[in-house]
Amino acid sequence: MPTLFREGYLDCLRVLSREGGPRPFPDAMQWIHDWTAAFDYEDLDKVIADMHLYNAFEKSRTQHKLLRPRKA
């Protein structure tokens, strides 16, 4: 789970547990599945470098956006 996606993930869980709204959770899980599937995991150093390029390790959602990579 990218660091920058963590709060969005937790927001979906809050909606699910507090409001009983299931829709945001599977939508978020589909999005993050597609995001992680876009990387070629043959070279771990390259994956980490690429994830840095797409802001995966940033912490502030106000300063950064998790960018969607193109499918490998």
Order of alpha helices (4+ residues) and beta strands (2+ residues): alpha-alpha-alpha
